[in-house]
Amino acid sequence: MERVSVEDLNVSYISSTGKIDALQNVSFKVYDGEFVTMVGPSGCGKTTLLNAIAGLLSFRKDVLIKGTTIVQNVRSIGYVFQRDALLPWRTVIENVALGLEVKGVSREKRMSTALGFLRMVGLEGYEGRYPHELSAGMRQRVALARALAYDPELILMDEPLGSLDAQTRTILQDELLTIHKRTRKTMVMVTHDIAEAIILGDRVLVMSSRPGRIKSEYKVELPKPRSALNSRLDPEFNRLYRLIWDGLKEEIQAEQLSHP
């Protein structure tokens, strides 16, 4: 079953210097239970594409949109940002329960649900802490638990691990693999890290330099269950990494030539 269908999407911004084309003729589909990752050069429109899927661009008067972005059979969307965006005056468990509170769920039920998702991301015992008392990796776990607790059909992630150190990032990659296996949520994640895209994704979409378009797509045939470490040792990982890097390198070089 299709969850997301993007057809010939074009997005342009109107700025003081004129029109800027962010996305051009973007088309792809995401199916139920898939984990789709996207990579591309800086500034190619990856975040813009996620925002279009989430329906956030329609509120902006400085954005021109052509084409269609349809989210089908989805009751709600969870969005995990690069920065955790936790509310500093709320405890960890209160942050996780925020979406349930907005939905009108009783306090007892939302606290019980939030605690269950804190256990899932390995943060049981931290429910009474405040965001400033946690490491960056722990705060991202809280942000992920908050998105999951709301029980969305679709989860969008914009470089959620991008600001973390290498060791913490590897641990959270394994966490994401485990969560996806348990929940079978449909997930779309933007990352700059080719290895991360391969390890996590069922498919990897490669975007061109701006205006962004889908340049190529790769199905990831790595065996499951996966781990961040063992996947890197598989010959298929190395094959995909070279293919994706070759395609990205062309786009990065083209961007540098057009903007010396």
MARTORGU-926804 format. One record per residue (C-alpha): residue in one letter; residue number from 1; y negated, x, z. Coordinates in nm, 2 decimals, m for minus. Layout:
REM MARTORGU-926804
<numar><residu>A</residu><num>NUM</num><y>Y</y><x>X</x><z>Z</z></numar>
...
REM end
This chain:
REM MARTORGU-926804
<numar><residu>M</residu><num>1</num><y>0.00</y><x>0.00</x><z>0.00</z></numar>
<numar><residu>E</residu><num>2</num><y>m0.34</y><x>0.13</x><z>m0.09</z></numar>
<numar><residu>R</residu><num>3</num><y>m0.58</y><x>0.17</x><z>0.20</z></numar>
<numar><residu>V</residu><num>4</num><y>m0.87</y><x>0.34</x><z>0.02</z></numar>
<numar><residu>S</residu><num>5</num><y>m0.96</y><x>0.31</x><z>m0.35</z></numar>
<numar><residu>V</residu><num>6</num><y>m1.25</y><x>0.51</x><z>m0.49</z></numar>
<numar><residu>E</residu><num>7</num><y>m1.34</y><x>0.44</x><z>m0.86</z></numar>
<numar><residu>D</residu><num>8</num><y>m1.60</y><x>0.63</x><z>m1.06</z></numar>
<numar><residu>L</residu><num>9</num><y>m1.82</y><x>0.68</x><z>m0.76</z></numar>
<numar><residu>N</residu><num>10</num><y>m2.16</y><x>0.83</x><z>m0.82</z></numar>
<numar><residu>V</residu><num>11</num><y>m2.40</y><x>0.90</x><z>m0.53</z></numar>
<numar><residu>S</residu><num>12</num><y>m2.76</y><x>1.03</x><z>m0.57</z></numar>
<numar><residu>Y</residu><num>13</num><y>m3.03</y><x>1.10</x><z>m0.31</z></numar>
<numar><residu>I</residu><num>14</num><y>m3.40</y><x>1.04</x><z>m0.38</z></numar>
<numar><residu>S</residu><num>15</num><y>m3.60</y><x>1.31</x><z>m0.22</z></numar>
<numar><residu>S</residu><num>16</num><y>m3.96</y><x>1.43</x><z>m0.24</z></numar>
<numar><residu>T</residu><num>17</num><y>m3.86</y><x>1.67</x><z>m0.52</z></numar>
<numar><residu>G</residu><num>18</num><y>m3.67</y><x>1.41</x><z>m0.72</z></numar>
<numar><residu>K</residu><num>19</num><y>m3.32</y><x>1.28</x><z>m0.77</z></numar>
<numar><residu>I</residu><num>20</num><y>m3.03</y><x>1.49</x><z>m0.64</z></numar>
<numar><residu>D</residu><num>21</num><y>m2.68</y><x>1.41</x><z>m0.77</z></numar>
<numar><residu>A</residu><num>22</num><y>m2.44</y><x>1.45</x><z>m0.48</z></numar>
<numar><residu>L</residu><num>23</num><y>m2.12</y><x>1.29</x><z>m0.63</z></numar>
<numar><residu>Q</residu><num>24</num><y>m2.02</y><x>1.23</x><z>m0.99</z></numar>
<numar><residu>N</residu><num>25</num><y>m1.74</y><x>1.01</x><z>m1.12</z></numar>
<numar><residu>V</residu><num>26</num><y>m1.52</y><x>1.05</x><z>m0.81</z></numar>
<numar><residu>S</residu><num>27</num><y>m1.19</y><x>0.86</x><z>m0.83</z></numar>
<numar><residu>F</residu><num>28</num><y>m0.88</y><x>0.87</x><z>m0.60</z></numar>
<numar><residu>K</residu><num>29</num><y>m0.66</y><x>0.66</x><z>m0.38</z></numar>
<numar><residu>V</residu><num>30</num><y>m0.53</y><x>0.69</x><z>m0.03</z></numar>
<numar><residu>Y</residu><num>31</num><y>m0.21</y><x>0.51</x><z>0.07</z></numar>
<numar><residu>D</residu><num>32</num><y>m0.08</y><x>0.37</x><z>0.39</z></numar>
<numar><residu>G</residu><num>33</num><y>0.02</y><x>0.63</x><z>0.64</z></numar>
<numar><residu>E</residu><num>34</num><y>m0.10</y><x>0.93</x><z>0.43</z></numar>
<numar><residu>F</residu><num>35</num><y>m0.28</y><x>1.23</x><z>0.57</z></numar>
<numar><residu>V</residu><num>36</num><y>m0.51</y><x>1.34</x><z>0.28</z></numar>
<numar><residu>T</residu><num>37</num><y>m0.72</y><x>1.65</x><z>0.32</z></numar>
<numar><residu>M</residu><num>38</num><y>m1.02</y><x>1.76</x><z>0.11</z></numar>
<numar><residu>V</residu><num>39</num><y>m1.17</y><x>2.10</x><z>0.05</z></numar>
<numar><residu>G</residu><num>40</num><y>m1.46</y><x>2.21</x><z>m0.16</z></numar>
<numar><residu>P</residu><num>41</num><y>m1.76</y><x>2.45</x><z>m0.18</z></numar>
<numar><residu>S</residu><num>42</num><y>m2.04</y><x>2.41</x><z>0.08</z></numar>
<numar><residu>G</residu><num>43</num><y>m2.28</y><x>2.13</x><z>m0.03</z></numar>
<numar><residu>C</residu><num>44</num><y>m2.04</y><x>1.97</x><z>m0.28</z></numar>
<numar><residu>G</residu><num>45</num><y>m2.07</y><x>1.62</x><z>m0.11</z></numar>
<numar><residu>K</residu><num>46</num><y>m1.76</y><x>1.61</x><z>0.11</z></numar>
<numar><residu>T</residu><num>47</num><y>m1.94</y><x>1.45</x><z>0.40</z></numar>
<numar><residu>T</residu><num>48</num><y>m2.13</y><x>1.22</x><z>0.16</z></numar>
<numar><residu>L</residu><num>49</num><y>m1.79</y><x>1.10</x><z>0.03</z></numar>
<numar><residu>L</residu><num>50</num><y>m1.66</y><x>1.03</x><z>0.38</z></numar>
<numar><residu>N</residu><num>51</num><y>m1.98</y><x>0.84</x><z>0.46</z></numar>
<numar><residu>A</residu><num>52</num><y>m1.94</y><x>0.63</x><z>0.14</z></numar>
<numar><residu>I</residu><num>53</num><y>m1.59</y><x>0.54</x><z>0.24</z></numar>
<numar><residu>A</residu><num>54</num><y>m1.71</y><x>0.45</x><z>0.59</z></numar>
<numar><residu>G</residu><num>55</num><y>m1.98</y><x>0.23</x><z>0.44</z></numar>
<numar><residu>L</residu><num>56</num><y>m2.26</y><x>0.43</x><z>0.60</z></numar>
<numar><residu>L</residu><num>57</num><y>m2.46</y><x>0.49</x><z>0.28</z></numar>
<numar><residu>S</residu><num>58</num><y>m2.54</y><x>0.13</x><z>0.20</z></numar>
<numar><residu>F</residu><num>59</num><y>m2.79</y><x>0.12</x><z>0.49</z></numar>
<numar><residu>R</residu><num>60</num><y>m3.00</y><x>0.40</x><z>0.34</z></numar>
<numar><residu>K</residu><num>61</num><y>m3.29</y><x>0.32</x><z>0.10</z></numar>
<numar><residu>D</residu><num>62</num><y>m3.30</y><x>0.67</x><z>m0.03</z></numar>
<numar><residu>V</residu><num>63</num><y>m2.95</y><x>0.66</x><z>m0.17</z></numar>
<numar><residu>L</residu><num>64</num><y>m2.84</y><x>0.53</x><z>m0.51</z></numar>
<numar><residu>I</residu><num>65</num><y>m2.47</y><x>0.43</x><z>m0.55</z></numar>
<numar><residu>K</residu><num>66</num><y>m2.27</y><x>0.34</x><z>m0.86</z></numar>
<numar><residu>G</residu><num>67</num><y>m1.90</y><x>0.28</x><z>m0.88</z></numar>
<numar><residu>T</residu><num>68</num><y>m1.68</y><x>0.13</x><z>m0.61</z></numar>
<numar><residu>T</residu><num>69</num><y>m1.54</y><x>0.23</x><z>m0.28</z></numar>
<numar><residu>I</residu><num>70</num><y>m1.30</y><x>m0.02</x><z>m0.14</z></numar>
<numar><residu>V</residu><num>71</num><y>m1.13</y><x>0.00</x><z>0.19</z></numar>
<numar><residu>Q</residu><num>72</num><y>m0.84</y><x>m0.24</x><z>0.18</z></numar>
<numar><residu>N</residu><num>73</num><y>m0.63</y><x>m0.41</x><z>0.45</z></numar>
<numar><residu>V</residu><num>74</num><y>m0.82</y><x>m0.22</x><z>0.71</z></numar>
<numar><residu>R</residu><num>75</num><y>m0.95</y><x>m0.39</x><z>1.03</z></numar>
<numar><residu>S</residu><num>76</num><y>m1.15</y><x>m0.10</x><z>1.15</z></numar>
<numar><residu>I</residu><num>77</num><y>m1.24</y><x>0.27</x><z>1.08</z></numar>
<numar><residu>G</residu><num>78</num><y>m1.24</y><x>0.56</x><z>1.32</z></numar>
<numar><residu>Y</residu><num>79</num><y>m1.47</y><x>0.85</x><z>1.25</z></numar>
<numar><residu>V</residu><num>80</num><y>m1.44</y><x>1.19</x><z>1.41</z></numar>
<numar><residu>F</residu><num>81</num><y>m1.74</y><x>1.42</x><z>1.35</z></numar>
<numar><residu>Q</residu><num>82</num><y>m1.77</y><x>1.80</x><z>1.35</z></numar>
<numar><residu>R</residu><num>83</num><y>m1.97</y><x>1.77</x><z>1.67</z></numar>
<numar><residu>D</residu><num>84</num><y>m1.78</y><x>1.56</x><z>1.93</z></numar>
<numar><residu>A</residu><num>85</num><y>m2.07</y><x>1.32</x><z>1.98</z></numar>
<numar><residu>L</residu><num>86</num><y>m1.96</y><x>1.23</x><z>2.33</z></numar>
<numar><residu>L</residu><num>87</num><y>m2.20</y><x>1.04</x><z>2.56</z></numar>
<numar><residu>P</residu><num>88</num><y>m2.29</y><x>1.30</x><z>2.83</z></numar>
<numar><residu>W</residu><num>89</num><y>m2.35</y><x>1.04</x><z>3.10</z></numar>
<numar><residu>R</residu><num>90</num><y>m2.01</y><x>0.89</x><z>3.07</z></numar>
<numar><residu>T</residu><num>91</num><y>m1.69</y><x>1.04</x><z>3.21</z></numar>
<numar><residu>V</residu><num>92</num><y>m1.40</y><x>1.14</x><z>2.97</z></numar>
<numar><residu>I</residu><num>93</num><y>m1.21</y><x>0.82</x><z>3.02</z></numar>
<numar><residu>E</residu><num>94</num><y>m1.53</y><x>0.61</x><z>2.98</z></numar>
<numar><residu>N</residu><num>95</num><y>m1.60</y><x>0.79</x><z>2.65</z></numar>
<numar><residu>V</residu><num>96</num><y>m1.25</y><x>0.72</x><z>2.53</z></numar>
<numar><residu>A</residu><num>97</num><y>m1.27</y><x>0.35</x><z>2.63</z></numar>
<numar><residu>L</residu><num>98</num><y>m1.61</y><x>0.30</x><z>2.46</z></numar>
<numar><residu>G</residu><num>99</num><y>m1.48</y><x>0.13</x><z>2.15</z></numar>
<numar><residu>L</residu><num>100</num><y>m1.26</y><x>m0.10</x><z>2.35</z></numar>
<numar><residu>E</residu><num>101</num><y>m1.56</y><x>m0.19</x><z>2.57</z></numar>
<numar><residu>V</residu><num>102</num><y>m1.76</y><x>m0.29</x><z>2.26</z></numar>
<numar><residu>K</residu><num>103</num><y>m1.46</y><x>m0.50</x><z>2.15</z></numar>
<numar><residu>G</residu><num>104</num><y>m1.48</y><x>m0.69</x><z>2.48</z></numar>
<numar><residu>V</residu><num>105</num><y>m1.15</y><x>m0.56</x><z>2.62</z></numar>
<numar><residu>S</residu><num>106</num><y>m1.11</y><x>m0.60</x><z>3.00</z></numar>
<numar><residu>R</residu><num>107</num><y>m1.19</y><x>m0.30</x><z>3.21</z></numar>
<numar><residu>E</residu><num>108</num><y>m0.83</y><x>m0.27</x><z>3.34</z></numar>
<numar><residu>K</residu><num>109</num><y>m0.68</y><x>m0.29</x><z>2.99</z></numar>
<numar><residu>R</residu><num>110</num><y>m0.93</y><x>m0.04</x><z>2.83</z></numar>
<numar><residu>M</residu><num>111</num><y>m0.89</y><x>0.21</x><z>3.11</z></numar>
<numar><residu>S</residu><num>112</num><y>m0.51</y><x>0.19</x><z>3.09</z></numar>
<numar><residu>T</residu><num>113</num><y>m0.52</y><x>0.23</x><z>2.71</z></numar>
<numar><residu>A</residu><num>114</num><y>m0.77</y><x>0.52</x><z>2.73</z></numar>
<numar><residu>L</residu><num>115</num><y>m0.55</y><x>0.70</x><z>2.98</z></numar>
<numar><residu>G</residu><num>116</num><y>m0.25</y><x>0.67</x><z>2.75</z></numar>
<numar><residu>F</residu><num>117</num><y>m0.44</y><x>0.84</x><z>2.46</z></numar>
<numar><residu>L</residu><num>118</num><y>m0.57</y><x>1.11</x><z>2.70</z></numar>
<numar><residu>R</residu><num>119</num><y>m0.20</y><x>1.18</x><z>2.77</z></numar>
<numar><residu>M</residu><num>120</num><y>m0.13</y><x>1.19</x><z>2.40</z></numar>
<numar><residu>V</residu><num>121</num><y>m0.40</y><x>1.46</x><z>2.34</z></numar>
<numar><residu>G</residu><num>122</num><y>m0.30</y><x>1.66</x><z>2.66</z></numar>
<numar><residu>L</residu><num>123</num><y>m0.59</y><x>1.57</x><z>2.88</z></numar>
<numar><residu>E</residu><num>124</num><y>m0.43</y><x>1.37</x><z>3.16</z></numar>
<numar><residu>G</residu><num>125</num><y>m0.60</y><x>1.48</x><z>3.48</z></numar>
<numar><residu>Y</residu><num>126</num><y>m0.94</y><x>1.52</x><z>3.32</z></numar>
<numar><residu>E</residu><num>127</num><y>m1.03</y><x>1.16</x><z>3.29</z></numar>
<numar><residu>G</residu><num>128</num><y>m1.30</y><x>1.18</x><z>3.57</z></numar>
<numar><residu>R</residu><num>129</num><y>m1.47</y><x>1.49</x><z>3.42</z></numar>
<numar><residu>Y</residu><num>130</num><y>m1.80</y><x>1.48</x><z>3.22</z></numar>
<numar><residu>P</residu><num>131</num><y>m1.83</y><x>1.63</x><z>2.87</z></numar>
<numar><residu>H</residu><num>132</num><y>m2.03</y><x>1.93</x><z>3.00</z></numar>
<numar><residu>E</residu><num>133</num><y>m1.74</y><x>2.03</x><z>3.22</z></numar>
<numar><residu>L</residu><num>134</num><y>m1.50</y><x>2.07</x><z>2.92</z></numar>
<numar><residu>S</residu><num>135</num><y>m1.45</y><x>2.34</x><z>2.66</z></numar>
<numar><residu>A</residu><num>136</num><y>m1.54</y><x>2.27</x><z>2.29</z></numar>
<numar><residu>G</residu><num>137</num><y>m1.17</y><x>2.22</x><z>2.21</z></numar>
<numar><residu>M</residu><num>138</num><y>m1.12</y><x>1.97</x><z>2.50</z></numar>
<numar><residu>R</residu><num>139</num><y>m1.43</y><x>1.77</x><z>2.39</z></numar>
<numar><residu>Q</residu><num>140</num><y>m1.28</y><x>1.74</x><z>2.04</z></numar>
<numar><residu>R</residu><num>141</num><y>m0.96</y><x>1.61</x><z>2.19</z></numar>
<numar><residu>V</residu><num>142</num><y>m1.16</y><x>1.35</x><z>2.37</z></numar>
<numar><residu>A</residu><num>143</num><y>m1.34</y><x>1.25</x><z>2.05</z></numar>
<numar><residu>L</residu><num>144</num><y>m1.00</y><x>1.22</x><z>1.88</z></numar>
<numar><residu>A</residu><num>145</num><y>m0.86</y><x>1.01</x><z>2.16</z></numar>
<numar><residu>R</residu><num>146</num><y>m1.16</y><x>0.78</x><z>2.14</z></numar>
<numar><residu>A</residu><num>147</num><y>m1.11</y><x>0.72</x><z>1.77</z></numar>
<numar><residu>L</residu><num>148</num><y>m0.74</y><x>0.65</x><z>1.83</z></numar>
<numar><residu>A</residu><num>149</num><y>m0.79</y><x>0.42</x><z>2.13</z></numar>
<numar><residu>Y</residu><num>150</num><y>m1.00</y><x>0.19</x><z>1.92</z></numar>
<numar><residu>D</residu><num>151</num><y>m0.68</y><x>0.14</x><z>1.71</z></numar>
<numar><residu>P</residu><num>152</num><y>m0.84</y><x>0.17</x><z>1.36</z></numar>
<numar><residu>E</residu><num>153</num><y>m0.63</y><x>0.14</x><z>1.05</z></numar>
<numar><residu>L</residu><num>154</num><y>m0.81</y><x>0.44</x><z>0.89</z></numar>
<numar><residu>I</residu><num>155</num><y>m0.94</y><x>0.76</x><z>1.06</z></numar>
<numar><residu>L</residu><num>156</num><y>m1.20</y><x>0.97</x><z>0.88</z></numar>
<numar><residu>M</residu><num>157</num><y>m1.25</y><x>1.33</x><z>1.01</z></numar>
<numar><residu>D</residu><num>158</num><y>m1.54</y><x>1.55</x><z>0.90</z></numar>
<numar><residu>E</residu><num>159</num><y>m1.44</y><x>1.91</x><z>0.98</z></numar>
<numar><residu>P</residu><num>160</num><y>m1.34</y><x>1.82</x><z>1.34</z></numar>
<numar><residu>L</residu><num>161</num><y>m1.20</y><x>2.17</x><z>1.41</z></numar>
<numar><residu>G</residu><num>162</num><y>m1.47</y><x>2.37</x><z>1.23</z></numar>
<numar><residu>S</residu><num>163</num><y>m1.66</y><x>2.49</x><z>1.53</z></numar>
<numar><residu>L</residu><num>164</num><y>m1.35</y><x>2.60</x><z>1.73</z></numar>
<numar><residu>D</residu><num>165</num><y>m1.21</y><x>2.95</x><z>1.78</z></numar>
<numar><residu>A</residu><num>166</num><y>m0.90</y><x>3.04</x><z>1.58</z></numar>
<numar><residu>Q</residu><num>167</num><y>m0.65</y><x>3.00</x><z>1.87</z></numar>
<numar><residu>T</residu><num>168</num><y>m0.79</y><x>2.66</x><z>1.98</z></numar>
<numar><residu>R</residu><num>169</num><y>m0.80</y><x>2.55</x><z>1.62</z></numar>
<numar><residu>T</residu><num>170</num><y>m0.43</y><x>2.63</x><z>1.57</z></numar>
<numar><residu>I</residu><num>171</num><y>m0.33</y><x>2.44</x><z>1.88</z></numar>
<numar><residu>L</residu><num>172</num><y>m0.53</y><x>2.13</x><z>1.77</z></numar>
<numar><residu>Q</residu><num>173</num><y>m0.38</y><x>2.15</x><z>1.42</z></numar>
<numar><residu>D</residu><num>174</num><y>m0.04</y><x>2.10</x><z>1.59</z></numar>
<numar><residu>E</residu><num>175</num><y>m0.19</y><x>1.82</x><z>1.80</z></numar>
<numar><residu>L</residu><num>176</num><y>m0.30</y><x>1.64</x><z>1.49</z></numar>
<numar><residu>L</residu><num>177</num><y>0.04</y><x>1.68</x><z>1.32</z></numar>
<numar><residu>T</residu><num>178</num><y>0.20</y><x>1.53</x><z>1.63</z></numar>
<numar><residu>I</residu><num>179</num><y>m0.05</y><x>1.24</x><z>1.65</z></numar>
<numar><residu>H</residu><num>180</num><y>0.00</y><x>1.16</x><z>1.29</z></numar>
<numar><residu>K</residu><num>181</num><y>0.37</y><x>1.16</x><z>1.32</z></numar>
<numar><residu>R</residu><num>182</num><y>0.36</y><x>0.93</x><z>1.63</z></numar>
<numar><residu>T</residu><num>183</num><y>0.09</y><x>0.68</x><z>1.50</z></numar>
<numar><residu>R</residu><num>184</num><y>0.14</y><x>0.69</x><z>1.12</z></numar>
<numar><residu>K</residu><num>185</num><y>m0.23</y><x>0.62</x><z>1.09</z></numar>
<numar><residu>T</residu><num>186</num><y>m0.39</y><x>0.67</x><z>0.75</z></numar>
<numar><residu>M</residu><num>187</num><y>m0.61</y><x>0.98</x><z>0.78</z></numar>
<numar><residu>V</residu><num>188</num><y>m0.87</y><x>1.15</x><z>0.55</z></numar>
<numar><residu>M</residu><num>189</num><y>m1.00</y><x>1.48</x><z>0.67</z></numar>
<numar><residu>V</residu><num>190</num><y>m1.26</y><x>1.72</x><z>0.53</z></numar>
<numar><residu>T</residu><num>191</num><y>m1.22</y><x>2.09</x><z>0.60</z></numar>
<numar><residu>H</residu><num>192</num><y>m1.35</y><x>2.43</x><z>0.47</z></numar>
<numar><residu>D</residu><num>193</num><y>m1.02</y><x>2.59</x><z>0.57</z></numar>
<numar><residu>I</residu><num>194</num><y>m0.76</y><x>2.59</x><z>0.28</z></numar>
<numar><residu>A</residu><num>195</num><y>m0.48</y><x>2.68</x><z>0.52</z></numar>
<numar><residu>E</residu><num>196</num><y>m0.57</y><x>2.39</x><z>0.74</z></numar>
<numar><residu>A</residu><num>197</num><y>m0.58</y><x>2.15</x><z>0.45</z></numar>
<numar><residu>I</residu><num>198</num><y>m0.23</y><x>2.25</x><z>0.34</z></numar>
<numar><residu>I</residu><num>199</num><y>m0.08</y><x>2.25</x><z>0.69</z></numar>
<numar><residu>L</residu><num>200</num><y>m0.21</y><x>1.90</x><z>0.77</z></numar>
<numar><residu>G</residu><num>201</num><y>m0.22</y><x>1.72</x><z>0.44</z></numar>
<numar><residu>D</residu><num>202</num><y>0.04</y><x>1.52</x><z>0.25</z></numar>
<numar><residu>R</residu><num>203</num><y>m0.20</y><x>1.58</x><z>m0.04</z></numar>
<numar><residu>V</residu><num>204</num><y>m0.50</y><x>1.82</x><z>m0.09</z></numar>
<numar><residu>L</residu><num>205</num><y>m0.79</y><x>1.71</x><z>m0.30</z></numar>
<numar><residu>V</residu><num>206</num><y>m1.01</y><x>1.99</x><z>m0.43</z></numar>
<numar><residu>M</residu><num>207</num><y>m1.37</y><x>1.91</x><z>m0.50</z></numar>
<numar><residu>S</residu><num>208</num><y>m1.61</y><x>2.09</x><z>m0.75</z></numar>
<numar><residu>S</residu><num>209</num><y>m1.95</y><x>2.23</x><z>m0.67</z></numar>
<numar><residu>R</residu><num>210</num><y>m2.24</y><x>1.98</x><z>m0.67</z></numar>
<numar><residu>P</residu><num>211</num><y>m2.24</y><x>1.72</x><z>m0.81</z></numar>
<numar><residu>G</residu><num>212</num><y>m1.90</y><x>1.68</x><z>m0.64</z></numar>
<numar><residu>R</residu><num>213</num><y>m1.60</y><x>1.54</x><z>m0.83</z></numar>
<numar><residu>I</residu><num>214</num><y>m1.23</y><x>1.56</x><z>m0.77</z></numar>
<numar><residu>K</residu><num>215</num><y>m1.14</y><x>1.88</x><z>m0.96</z></numar>
<numar><residu>S</residu><num>216</num><y>m0.77</y><x>1.89</x><z>m0.88</z></numar>
<numar><residu>E</residu><num>217</num><y>m0.50</y><x>1.74</x><z>m0.65</z></numar>
<numar><residu>Y</residu><num>218</num><y>m0.20</y><x>1.90</x><z>m0.49</z></numar>
<numar><residu>K</residu><num>219</num><y>0.10</y><x>1.73</x><z>m0.33</z></numar>
<numar><residu>V</residu><num>220</num><y>0.21</y><x>1.93</x><z>m0.03</z></numar>
<numar><residu>E</residu><num>221</num><y>0.59</y><x>1.97</x><z>m0.02</z></numar>
<numar><residu>L</residu><num>222</num><y>0.62</y><x>2.16</x><z>0.30</z></numar>
<numar><residu>P</residu><num>223</num><y>0.91</y><x>2.04</x><z>0.52</z></numar>
<numar><residu>K</residu><num>224</num><y>0.84</y><x>1.81</x><z>0.82</z></numar>
<numar><residu>P</residu><num>225</num><y>0.80</y><x>1.83</x><z>1.11</z></numar>
<numar><residu>R</residu><num>226</num><y>0.55</y><x>2.10</x><z>1.05</z></numar>
<numar><residu>S</residu><num>227</num><y>0.38</y><x>2.34</x><z>1.28</z></numar>
<numar><residu>A</residu><num>228</num><y>0.06</y><x>2.54</x><z>1.22</z></numar>
<numar><residu>L</residu><num>229</num><y>0.24</y><x>2.87</x><z>1.25</z></numar>
<numar><residu>N</residu><num>230</num><y>0.57</y><x>2.80</x><z>1.08</z></numar>
<numar><residu>S</residu><num>231</num><y>0.41</y><x>2.64</x><z>0.78</z></numar>
<numar><residu>R</residu><num>232</num><y>0.22</y><x>2.96</x><z>0.70</z></numar>
<numar><residu>L</residu><num>233</num><y>0.55</y><x>3.14</x><z>0.67</z></numar>
<numar><residu>D</residu><num>234</num><y>0.68</y><x>2.91</x><z>0.40</z></numar>
<numar><residu>P</residu><num>235</num><y>0.67</y><x>3.04</x><z>0.04</z></numar>
<numar><residu>E</residu><num>236</num><y>0.53</y><x>2.70</x><z>m0.07</z></numar>
<numar><residu>F</residu><num>237</num><y>0.23</y><x>2.75</x><z>0.15</z></numar>
<numar><residu>N</residu><num>238</num><y>0.15</y><x>3.08</x><z>m0.02</z></numar>
<numar><residu>R</residu><num>239</num><y>0.19</y><x>2.92</x><z>m0.36</z></numar>
<numar><residu>L</residu><num>240</num><y>m0.04</y><x>2.63</x><z>m0.28</z></numar>
<numar><residu>Y</residu><num>241</num><y>m0.30</y><x>2.86</x><z>m0.11</z></numar>
<numar><residu>R</residu><num>242</num><y>m0.33</y><x>3.08</x><z>m0.42</z></numar>
<numar><residu>L</residu><num>243</num><y>m0.36</y><x>2.78</x><z>m0.65</z></numar>
<numar><residu>I</residu><num>244</num><y>m0.63</y><x>2.61</x><z>m0.44</z></numar>
<numar><residu>W</residu><num>245</num><y>m0.82</y><x>2.93</x><z>m0.38</z></numar>
<numar><residu>D</residu><num>246</num><y>m0.83</y><x>3.01</x><z>m0.75</z></numar>
<numar><residu>G</residu><num>247</num><y>m0.98</y><x>2.67</x><z>m0.82</z></numar>
<numar><residu>L</residu><num>248</num><y>m1.23</y><x>2.70</x><z>m0.54</z></numar>
<numar><residu>K</residu><num>249</num><y>m1.33</y><x>3.05</x><z>m0.63</z></numar>
<numar><residu>E</residu><num>250</num><y>m1.43</y><x>2.93</x><z>m0.98</z></numar>
<numar><residu>E</residu><num>251</num><y>m1.65</y><x>2.66</x><z>m0.83</z></numar>
<numar><residu>I</residu><num>252</num><y>m1.81</y><x>2.89</x><z>m0.58</z></numar>
<numar><residu>Q</residu><num>253</num><y>m1.89</y><x>3.14</x><z>m0.85</z></numar>
<numar><residu>A</residu><num>254</num><y>m2.03</y><x>2.87</x><z>m1.07</z></numar>
<numar><residu>E</residu><num>255</num><y>m2.26</y><x>2.75</x><z>m0.78</z></numar>
<numar><residu>Q</residu><num>256</num><y>m2.38</y><x>3.10</x><z>m0.72</z></numar>
<numar><residu>L</residu><num>257</num><y>m2.47</y><x>3.15</x><z>m1.09</z></numar>
<numar><residu>S</residu><num>258</num><y>m2.66</y><x>2.82</x><z>m1.10</z></numar>
<numar><residu>H</residu><num>259</num><y>m2.85</y><x>2.90</x><z>m0.78</z></numar>
<numar><residu>P</residu><num>260</num><y>m2.89</y><x>3.28</x><z>m0.77</z></numar>
REM end
